[in-house]
Amino acid sequence: MSIIEIIQKFVPNDTQLARLFERVQGYAELYVIAKQRQKGCDGMGEVATLKDDFTYSLNQMVRYCKEKGYLSGDISYEIDSIGRDICEL
């Protein structure tokens, strides 16, 4: 089970998590689309900024989930994989 699937189980019963998840989902979609459309060095600055925004919001959500006990231990993830997972929902 992926980290996103685990988190999604708690979204319906936690309004704060639902807001965080919605923000992460929005950044993920923007980042994945921008990365797919990037050609060579064109748009690298915009993609990097979107990746930073996505990573920051994802880290906030993971930290919240750890504080609430939804996730435990060390969580490692690859940002591009998580982005694709979120966009497939």
Summary of the structure (lengths in Angstrom):
residues: 89
radius of gyration: 13.4
end to end distance: 13.8
largest distance: 43.0
contacts: 234
relative contact order: 0.20
helix: 76%
strand: 2%
